[in-house]
């Protein structure tokens, strides 16, 4: 399945890279991103687990990241500044065997930045994000990714109480918009970095 998935992603126009572990993936990204370039991050447990942001920060890259905010900088500054960065790093909630990516968002800043933000986008995904098709991807968001992320954020929603997804309209809902990436947007370099590990939600 690994080779077929890579073939399908490549045929859609994504620049796909596969790595056996997170260390090799991080080294690839450190080589790919230049030291003088700005790098923005969407909220992602996958990206947090591989430690990329800290390494970029320590070598001198300017980051738009809530964990590395400059004095006086706000979360809103980070989200708006991310749109004009050189790179945007995120993950996906699900990745289909046919090569389509699915992300669900609450504020919309993450999907907005990947659609109409920086010219270089990187989606990082562990093998646990791979599903059969779009229906399975949406199901994964509602039954796996969203409940775990809501629990991490301390939200009291039906999905965190074991009541299943009700597509709730809670003020803290993180499921307000779902985007399917069939192909990279015009004029963008979009990398999909696959790691042969279970990462994130």
N, C-alpha and C positions, 0 to 999 in steps of 0.2 A: 504493500500500500504506500510505503514511503516514496518509492520511485514514481508511482502513478500520481501521487499528490504533487510532487515537485514538478512533474511534467505538466499537470493541469494548471498549476499556478503560473509557470513560465509561459504557457500558451495563452494565458489571459493578459500577459504583459508585466506581471510582477517579477522582480529580480529576487529569486529564491535562493537561500543558502541553508544548508542543513549541517548541524553540528552534533556530535555525540554527547557533548556536555556544555555546561554554561561557561566554563573557563575559555573554551575555544571560541564560543560565540562572542564573548566580551572582547577578546583580543582582536577578532575580526572588526568589531565596531570601533574599537580604539584606533585601529589602523585606517578605517574608512573615514571617520570624522576627524577633520583637521583641528589642530590646537587653537587656531584663531577663529573658529566658527562658534556661533551661538547654538545652544541645544535646549529644546523645550521638552517637557515630559507631561504626559497625561497620567492620571491616577491609575496605578497598575501594581498589583501584588507581584505579578511575574517579573516586571522590571525591577521592583524593589529587591526581590530575592537574588537577582544576579549581581547586584551591587554596581551597576554601570554608572549611575549618577555620581556616586562618591568618587569613583576613579576619574571621571571627567573633571569634576570640580577640583580635585587635588592636583591635576596636571595644568589647570589654569583656564579651562573653557568657561565662558560665561553661560550660566544656566538660568532657565525659567523653570523653577521647581519649588514646590512649597516647602520642601525640607532644607533648601539652601537659599533662603530669601535674604537679600541685603537689608541693612538697617533702614527702616522706614518703608520697605516694600510690603505690599499687601497681597493676599491671595488673588484679588481682582487684578492687580498689576501683573501678576504671574500669568494669569489666564489670557489677558489681552496682549501681553508682550509675546506670548507663545506664538501668536499668529504671524509675527514678523521674524521669527528665528530662522536660522539656516536649516536646522533639523528638528523634527518632531518624533519623539520616541514613545511608543504606546504598546499595548498588547491587543488581543482580540478576545471577545467572549466565546467565540466559536469559529472554527475553520472547517469548511466542508471538504469532503473527498474530491469534489469537483473543482475546488480551487476558489471558492467564494468565501469572503470574510464577513463576519457579523459582529457588530458592536451595539450595545444598548447604553444609553447615557441619560443622566438626570439634568444637569445644567446645560448640556449640549456643547460645552467648550471643547471636550475631547474629540467628538466626531467633527465639529466645525473645523478644528485645526487640521485634522487629517484630510478633510475635503477641500478646504480653501485657505490653507495656511502655508506653512513652509514648503519650499520646493522639494525637500528631501524628507521622506517619511519612512520610518522603520516600525514594522509590526513584529513583535517577538512573541512566539507561542511555544508552549510545551506540548508534548504529545497528548496530554489529557484534554486539549482543546479541540481535537479532531473528531468530527461527527460525520454522519453519512450525507445529510443534505440540509437544505434551508429549514425544513420543518424540525429536524432534529436539533439544528442550531438554536432556533427560537425556544424549543423545549429546554435545551441546556441552560439558556439564559434564565428562564423562569424558575427552573427547578434546582439549579446548581449555583451558577454565578451570582445572580441577584440575591438569593437568600444569604449566601456566605458573605457577600460584601455588605449587605444590610446589617448582619450580625456584627461584623467588624466595626461598622460605623455606629453601632449602638441604637439602631432604629427599631421601633416596635411596630412592625408591619405584619400582615397575615402570613407572609412567607417565612418570617423569622419565628412565628409562633407555631409552625408546623401545620398551618391551615391551607397551604398551597398558594399559588399566585392568583390574585383576584384583579390584577391590573389596577391596583388601588390608586386613588388620587391623593395619597398622603402628601403633605407639603415637603416631606423629605424623600419622596419617591425617587429612585435612581433609574426608573424605567419609563422615561417620558418620550424618548425617541430611539428608534432602532434603524440602523443603517446597514445595508448590504453592499459590500464592495465587489462588484462584478469584474471590474477592471480598474487599473490606476486612473486617476483623473488626468486630464490633458496637462502636459507640461511639467509633470512631477516624476521624480524618481522614487518609486515605492518598493522597498525591500521587505520581504517576509523572511524572518530569521527563525527557522525551526530548530528546536533543541530536543534531543531525545531524552527528556526528563519530564516528570510531572511538575509543573510550575503554576503558581497562582490558582485562581478560582475559575 
